[in-house]
Amino acid sequence: MTMRRRSNTAARPQGAPHMLAALLALATTACVGAPVEQTAQATQADNTATTQCAAADAEPTRLYRQLSLDLRGTAPTIAELEAVRSAGAVTPAMVDAMLNSEAFVEQSARWHADLLWPNLDGFLIQMGGLRMTRGGTNPEVNLDLLNTRTEEATCPTTGNGALTAASCCTPSNPTHPACCLTRHTSYDADDPACVAKSRALGAAFTIGQGNGDRSLRGGSGSTGCDDALEYPPPRVDASDTTWLHEADGRPYYLSPRSRTRRYYYDRDDVPIPYDDWTHCPNYCRTLVGTGVGGSFVAGDYRAKERVEAGRVIVGDHPAATCPTGYTEVVNTCDNALTGLNPDTSLRLRREGYRLLRPYWSEGHWTKVCAYEAQERTNSIYTGAMCNPAVRVDPSCGCGPNGLYCTPSQGRLSPLATRAERRIRQALNDEPLRIVASVIARDEDYYNAYTTRRSFITGPLSTLFREQSTRMMGLSITPPVEPAMLPRVPYEDESWHEYVRGPEHAGVLTTAAFLGRFPTWRARINRVRTALLCRPFEPPAGGLPAPDDACNREPNLAHRCGCQHCHSSIEPLSAYWGRWAERSSVYLDPTNYPSFDPNCAQCANTGQNCTARCRSFYVTSVADADGSRYAGTLFSALYRSTDEMNRMEQGPGALVSQAISTGEMQACTTNTLWRRLVGRPMNDEESRRVLPELVRTFEGSQHNYRALVRAIVTAPAYRRID
């Protein structure tokens, strides 16, 4: 007997294993539906051959199990199988109960993951741009440690155990870090013991800028602040006795090195490196440079040294000196960037930390280096928007609530942090939420590809409202003006409905679709393949020889060999012409006209060459086409009038056109048939069954449940061939 292979699997229901085995025994019988005598005769005729059985309907309990796996993604319960057995058939009410369940909505949404491939896991997405670690590890580990309690018999003095030993929390020591979880089941930000526990962990600082890291604090690599040195806020309350401060609240200290008054921040509230031998050390330089023309190179610099108990100790100290032939260089201890100066590795300027609760900290106090703790949005020095992903600026930190930085596993680590996973998962799930909402509300199925409706979580709300302008990797713009987005708390990972801008078209303009299919050609190829069932195929004769002159034709719709596909690809890809490639950025006609004279001037004269022109417009005149189309929006290149209209209409117009021809309905039906029946339609079914199913689908105003019901109640679904 040849059996259809089901696409879904599920765990065996619990309980009554013998009853379940009996109910599902048809899976092991020789022939389903055939008389016992006939089966016995067939078996006796040839005991060594595979038994050949005539096609037959699946026994009711088997059919119900098949329906449950397909429509709900789970095996049926014993009670459900007993009900089918008692009824002697799978009734229409049983099928409708499955179709009307939430499990069916979720299952049908998952089917669309196979069509839309919404997966951005391999794409670089850094919310806020700059990556933040705790000494080269994910600072989110602090949150785990703050929520962990150990039960040592004695109080350790080192290691993480020192933070959590319950025996250390005593009435005489009520603020000991161990009291944090002794008094509470989880971290309590209002308990001084929990704050003390936060202070005992390492501080978070930013990495990922290459030379930029060294430009800020100096050193030979990613150098953080001193996480044993606490900095006050830039201004302290007049009644605060914790810190020495001026009348205006500006905090200061007495320098261990000079014994003079020094400030933690300059007049603009930008942190200043701490003035002592460790945080701002002096160092040594040769008397004469060994570089070209007597210039100084990195090899001309070295650290000061001292000898204690016969051991050489490297670093600045009151007793340290420079070797013979070197002179001392006084460290400026200011905020001037070191850039690529040869003394960068020795000219350290380190500050202390501050306790903050950044957006990703789940309400926990977290140690953040004072430079990164700055909350201003624009540079004190240039007025430019603070964007640590683009430029190093001592006056720019991680911004309000730390929104400009993302926790990281390390500079080169491909592993995602919780903050990164939350964003990726929400972006991946958004198109499936749109599909699920259409099916759950029994709307026209094709609303999933045209609606402006979408859904947002706390992490997505934070990304769109606060972080998208400072992202690295995949460019993502808010689907509507940020002020019109729901303000959902970051910790809320439930879905909230909202309406996107008028340019949007269902799942086809979500960040997951636009990012996963990053070019205009890739987008139409996916739609043609998955939604229209007409994948592009190469010409039968192959491509011309590489040295053929026709290969120099820049317009692929006209190039020999290529035009077989591109004569269709190029006109159809125009529907996404207003959506930038390799991003989800919408190129609105007001700010991105199809021709920009300033960008043309950039191409022809080298003037007005902005990043916008170079990113979105033709600015190279290296060939004739470059000169002819200088200043043309890339997506408008070689476009006819009809194609330019398609650009302005957007992908929703493509869906409407495909519906009007019936092409999309036929493809939807074929795709769903293949999934549920487990095979493509044969020729006879394509001639007789397909038109009837399409009519049923259209008669229901493209109700997805109605189409599924029509397929699972068709003879082919319940037959075992």
N, C-alpha and C positions, 0 to 999 in steps of 0.2 A: 504494500500500500504506500503510495506517495502522499506525503502530508505537507501542507503549507507550513513554512517556517514563519513563526510569529516574530515581529520586530520588537515586542515588549517582553520583559521578563519580570517576575516578582517572586518574593519569598513565599514559601509554603505557609498557608494559614496555620495558626496554632490551635491545638486541641483536636480531639477525636480523630487521630491519624487513620484509624482503620475505616471509619466512615468516609473520610475524604478519599482514601485509596479506592474504596468501592465506587464512590461517585465519579471519580476520574479514571476508572479502570478502562474506559474506552481508548485511552491513550496507548494501551498495550495490546488491544485485541487485534485480531488479524484483519478483519474488515468491518468498518463502521456501517451499520444500517443493512448489511447483507444477511439473509437468513442463515441460521446456524448450519443447516444441511448443506447449503451452497458453499459456505466457508470450509466445512469439513471436506467436501469433495475436492475443492481447490487445493487444500493442504495435502490430501492423499495423492492427488495427481502428480505433485512434484514436491517432495519434502525438502529438496535442496535449493529450489529456486525461490526468488522473492515472490510473495503472494501478490497477485494482481487483482485489484478490486475495482468494481465500477464506482463512479463518482456517487457520493451519497451525502445527505445532509448530516451535519454534526448533531450528535445527541444533545438534548436541551442543556444538561449541566455543562457539557463541554463548550457549547455555544455561549452560555452565560459567562463562563470563565474567560473565554476569548474576548467577549465584549468588555468585561471588567478590566482586563489587562490593557486593551486598546484605548478605552474611553476614560478610564480613571487611573491607569498606571499601577493598579494594585490587584491582587487576587481577591476573589469574592470571599465572604465569610461563610462559615458552615450554615448559619441561619439562612443566608440568601440561597445557597445551593439546595437546602431542604425545601425552601419555598418553590424553587423551580421544579424540583422533583415532584412536589405535591401537585403543582399546576400541570405538569406534563409537557410544558412548553415555556419558552421565553416570551412573555406577553409584551404587547406594546407599552404597557404601563411600566414594566421593568426597564425597558430601553429608555423611556422618557425620564425615569428617575435618575438614570446614569447621566443622561444628557443635561439634565437640569441641576446637576451637582456642581459644587465648587471645584471638586476634583477634576471634572471634565474641562472646566475653564482653564485650570492650571496645566492640564495635560495638553490641551490644544495649543496653548501658548508655547509650551516646550517644543511642540512639533515645528513651530516657526523658527526656532533656533537653527534647525537644519536648513531652512530656506534663507535666512537672513545672515547667518554667521556672525551674530553680534558679540565679538570677542576682541577686546583691546588689550589683552594681557601681555602681548608682545611689544606694545608700543610704550615709548617713554612718555610718562605723564607725571610731572612733578608739580603738585599744587603749590602755588606760591613761588615755585622756582628753585629756591635754595634748599639743599639737603642738610639736615641737622643730625648730628650724632652725639653720643656721650663717649668721648674718647675712642671713637672708631666703631662703636656699637650703637644699636638702635636705642634712642633715649626712652622709648616706650617700655624698655625693660625696667626702668624706674617704677612705672606704674605697677608692674607685676610684683616687684620687691615690696612696694608700699602696701600691697594687699596680701602679703605673705607673713605668717607668724610661725616661728619655730618654738620648740619647747625644751631648750637646753636646761640642764639642772643648775648650771651656774651661768653667770653673765660673761660671755666672751668679750674680749677687748678689741678684736680685729675681725674683719670679714663681715658679711651680711648678717651673720648670726648676732653680731653686736647690736644690730638695729631692732631685733625682734624677740630676744629672749624674755619670756614672760616673767622670769624670776627677778628681772631688773626693775619691774614696775612695782614700786612699793609706796606706801603712804608718805614716806620721807623723800621720795624721788618721783613726784607725780608727773613731771614733764619728760621723763625718760622715754625715748622712742618706743620701747617695748609696750608702754601703756596705750599706744595708739590702737592696737588690735586687741589688747586685753580688755579694754573698756568698750570696744565696738566690734561689730561683726565685719566691718570693712572700714576703709580709710575715711576719716571724718576731718574735713578741712578746717573745722572750727576748733578742733582739739589741739592745744599747743604741743602735745606729745606727737601728734601726726606731723605737725610742722617741723618739729625737731627731727623726726624720722626722714623727712624730705631733705633737710639740711645735711644729713649724714651720707647722702648719695652723691654720685658724680654729676657734674654740670653738663648741659648740652650746648654745643656750639656748631657753627656751620662749616661745611666743607663743600667741595665740588668746584671751586673757582680756580684751581691750579695755582698759578702765580698770585692770584688774588688773595688766597689765604695768607700767603707770606707777606703780601703787600700791606695787610692790615696789622698783623701782630709780629711780623718777622719770623725768623726761624727757618728751618730747612724743609718743613712740610706743613701739614695741617696742625696748627697750634691753637689750643683753646685757652681759656682764661684759667686762673688759679681757682679751683673749686673748693679751696679751703679758706678763701678770702671773700667775705661778704661785702658787697657794695650797698649803700643806702639808695633809695630813690633819688632822682635829681633834685627834688625839693622835699624837705621833711617838715612836719608840722612844728610850729613854734614851741609847743609844749613837749615835744618828743625829746627825752633825755638819753635815748639810746646812742645818738650821734651828736658829735660836735657840729654846730652849724651857725651860720651868720644870721642876722636878724631877718633876712629875706628867705631863710630856710635852706640856703645853699650849704650842703654838708662839706666839712673839711676834716683833715687829720694832721698830725705832726709827723713829718717825714722821718723814718728811722735813720735815713742817711744824712739829711741836712739839719734835722731838728727844727725845721721851719714849717710854717703853715702851708699845706698843699691841699688841693681840692680834688674830689673824686670826679667832678665834671667841670667843663669849661663854662663860660658865660652863656653859651647856647645849649647847655645841658647835654653836651656830647661827652661820653665817658673819656677819662684821661688815664693812661697807664699808671699803675701804682708806683710811687717813687721810692724804690729801695734797690738793693744790689741784685735781688733775684728777679724782680719783675721788669726792671728797666736797667740792665747791667751796662756798665762801660766795658770797652773791649780794646783791642790793640791793632795797630797798623804799622806796616814797615815805613821807614823814613822816606824811602824812595819807591815809587811805583814801578812794577816790572812789566807793565803793559806797554802798548804802542805809545810812543811819545812820552813815556813816563807816567802813563795813566795807571790807576790802581785797579787791580783785578781781584777776584775772590780769593786767590791764594795769598794775597798780601795781608789778609786779615786773620786774626786768631783771638781766642779768648784769653782773658787774664788767668793767672795761676797763682797758687800758694802751696806751701808744703806744710803738712801737719803730721807729726809722728812718722816722718820719713815717707809720707805718701803725698803724691802730687794731686791736688784737687783743682779741677778746672772750673772757672766761673768767677764772677766778680765778688769781692768781699773786702772789708776794710784792710785786710792783710794781703790781698792779692796785688800782684804787680805784672807789668809787661816784661817779656824777655828782652835781653840786650838786642838792640837794633830795631826795636818797636817803640812806638809812642802811643800813649793812651788816647782813645777817642771817647769824648763825653757823649753819652746817649742823650738825645734831645727830649725823649719822653713826651713827645707831642703826638698829634694825630695826622701828621704829614705821612702820606703813603710812601712806602719804601720802593715800590715799583720793582724794577729789576736791578737795583743798586747792588754792587758786588758785596756790600757788607750786610745784606739783608738777613743772612742766616745767623748773624751775631747781634744785630740791632733789635733785640726783643723789646716789645712794649706790651706787657700783659696786664690785664685788669682782673677784677674779681667777678663774682656772680651776683645775681638777684633771684629772689623767689617770685615766680609768676605762675599763673594758671593759663597756659596757652590753649587754643581751641581743641587740640588733640589730647589734652591731658586728663580728660574725663573727670574734671573737677579737682584733681590732685595738685598740690603745690609742687612745682618743679624748678630745680636750679637751672637757670639760663645765664650764660655769660652776658656781662653788662652791655657789650656792643650789640649783641643779638636782641637784648631786652628792650631796645629802643622802639618806641611805638609811633614815631612820626611817619607821615605819608610822603613827605617831600624833603629833598636834601636841603640842609642848612646852607650849604656852600653854593649850589647851582640852581636850586629851586626845582630841579627835575624830579619826576616821580621816582620815589624810592623803589627800585626793582633789583634786589640783590642777585637775581638770576642773570642780570645783564652787566651790572657795573658794581665795583667795590667803592663804597663811600662810608667813611667812619661815622657819619651822622645818620646812616640808614641801617636799621636793624631788621627784625622780623615783623615789624609793623604792629598795628593794633591787634591785640589778642593773639599775637604770633602768627598771623594769617599768611605772611609772606614766606614762611619756611615749612618744610615737610620733614617729619621724622624719617631717618634713613638707616638702613642696615650697615652702611659704610660706603666709601667713595666708589668702589667698583663692584659692590654687591648687586646681583640681579634679583635678590629676594625682596619681596614687597613687605612693607610694614602694614600695621593695621589701618593706619590712615590712608595709605595708598590703596589697599585692598577694598576699603569701603567705597572709595571713589570709582575704582575700576568696576566693581560689582554693580554699583548703581548705574553706571553708564552702560554696562552690558545688558542689564535687565530692563532699562527704560523702553526699548522697542517692544519687548515682550509684554510689558505692562499695558502699552497702548493696544496691542492685539487682544489681550485678555479683556480689557474694558469694552471693546467693541463686541466681542463674542458674548460676554456676560450680559450686556444690555440688549442683545438681539438686534443690534443695528445692522445696516448694510455692511457686509464684510469688508467692502473696499474702502470704508471709512478709515480702516487701519492704515491705508496708504495715502489718505488725503486730509485727515483731520488735523486741526491745529491743537487739539487737546493733547496734553502729556501729563507726566507725573514726576514728582520731585521728592527727594529725601533730604534729611538734614545735611549730610555731606555734599549732595549736589547743590542745595541752596547756598551753602557756604562757598562752594566752588564758583558758581555762576555770579553770585552777588559780590564776592570779596576777592577772589583769587585769579580769575581767568586772565586778567590783564598782565599778570606776573608769572604766568606758567612757562615751563620749559617743556620741550618735546612737542606733542600733538597740540596744535592751537585750537582752543575751544572758546567760542563766544557765547554769551547768554542767549537763550532762545527768545527772550523778550527783554525790554528795558529792565535792568536790575531792580529798579524801584517797584516794578509791577510783579516781581516774583514773590511767591509766598516766603515769609521769613520763618523758616523751620529751624529749630535748635539743632546744632550739629549732632548731638547724641541721638536724635530721633531718626531711626532708619526705616520708619514706615513711609508709605507712599501717599503723597498729597497731590490732588488734581489741580491743574492750572491751564491757562490758555496761552499758547505761544504766539509769536508774531505772524502776520498774514502771509509771509513767504513760506511758511512751513507746510509740509505735506506728510503727515503720519510718520511712519517709521523711516521713510526715505530721506528725512532730513534730521534724524537723530545723530548725535555725535558718534554713536557706535557704528551706524551704517556708513556715514561719511568718512570716518576714520578707518574702518576696516576695509573699505573700498576707496582708497585715497585719491584716485584719479577719475576724471570724467568718464574715461573709457571703461574703467573697472566697474563703475556704478551702473552704467547701462548694460554691461556684460552680465552682471549679477541679476538685474531685473529681467533681461531677456531670457536668461537661463532658468531662473527660479520661478518667476511669475508669469512669463509668457511661453515657456517651454520651447524657446527657439534659440538655442545656443549658437554662437558664431562658430563656423567651421571653415578651415582653410580650403582654398580652391583645389580641385582634383589634380590639376597639372603642377601644383607646387609653385614656388617662387622663381623669378628669373635669376640669372647668374649674378653674383655680387658686383661684377664689373660692368653690368648693363647700365647704360646712361640713364635709363628711366629711374634708377634707384636714387638719383639726385633730386627727384621731385619732392619738395618739402611738404606738400599737402598730401597726407596719406590717403585721402579719399580719391586722389587721382594717380597715386604712384602705382605702377604696374605690379601685379601680384597682390599688393596690399589692398587695392581698392575693392577686391572681392568682399572683404569684411568691412573695411573702413568707409566705403560708400554708404553703409548703413550706420556704422558706429558713430561717425562724426556728426551727422545730423541729429541722431537720437541723443548723443551725449550732451547736446546743447541744452537739454532740459535742466542740467545741473551746472550750467555755465555761471550762475550767480553764486555758486558755492565753491569756495577756493579749494584747490587740490591740497591733499595731505593735511586737512584741517576741517573744522566745522564752521569756518568763518563765512558769514554771509556778506557778499560784496554788493551792498545796496547801490542802486543806480545813481543816487545823489552824490555819494562819496567816491564811487568807482564807475564813472561813465565809461562807455565802450571805447572812447577816445579821449585822451588827456593831453592837451597841448604842452603842459609843463613837462610831462614824461617824454613827449616827442622832442622837446628842446634838450632834455637830458641825453637822448639818443644821438642827436645831431651835433650838439655843441659841448656836452659834458656838464652843462649847468642845470640846476634844479634836480639833481640826482638824489632824490630821497629814497629811503628804504622802501617806502610804498611803491615808488616807480619801479625799482629794481625787482621787487617781489611779484608784482602783478601786471606789469606792462612790458611791451617790447622796447628795450633800451639798447639793444645791440644792432649795429649796422654793418656787421662783418660781411653780409651778403646782400644781394639785391632785394630779397624779401624783407630783410631787416630794415633797409632804407624805405621800402614801400609802406611797411606797416608800423613804422616807428610811432610810439605813443599809443598803440592799440592794446586794449586789455587782452591778456593771453587767451581767455576763454572766448573772445570775440574774433580771434584770428581765423581768416578764411571763411567766415560765416556768411551765408546768404541771408536775404531779408527774412525768409521763413524761419531760418535757424535763429536769427536774432529775436524773433517773436517768441520762439520756444524758450530762449534764455529768460525772458521776462515772465513767461507763464509758469515756469518751474515744473518739477517732476509730477505734481498733481495732474497737470494737463496730459502727460503721457498716460497716466492711469485712466483718465476719462476717455481718451481716445481708444485705448485697448479694450475698455468695457463696451464702447459703442460698436466695435467690430465683433464682439463676442470672443475675441482671442483670449482674454484674461479669464473669463468664466470657464472656457474649455480647459485651460491649463490648470486652474484651481481644482476642477473636478478630476482631471487625470492624476494630479499630484496626490490628492486625498484618496483616490481609489488605490493607487499604488501603495500608499502607506497602510490602508486598512485591509485591503484584500491580499496584500503581500506580493503582488505581481502587476505588471502593466496590463492594460486592456489588450485582448486579442483583436484581430481584425473584425470579427463578427460583433464584438462588444463595442468597438469604436463606431461601427455603422449604426447599431440599433440601441445600445444601452446609453452611450455617451449623450446623444441628443436628448434623450428622455431625462437624464439626470440634470443636464444643463437647463432644460425647461423647468424642472422642479425647482432648481436653484434660483432661476430668474423669477419664477412665480412667487417665491417667498421673499422677494426683494433682497436677494443675496444673503439670506440668513444662513450662517455657517452651521448651526445646529441642524437645520432642515436638510442641508446637503449631507451631513454626516449620517443623519437618520435614514436618508434615502439609500445610502451606500450600505450601511450595516443591516438593512432589512432586505437588500437585494439578494436573489438566489446565489449569486457567486460568492457572497461573503460567508454564507453558512454552509457552503458546499466544501467537501474534502475531495479534491481531485486526485 
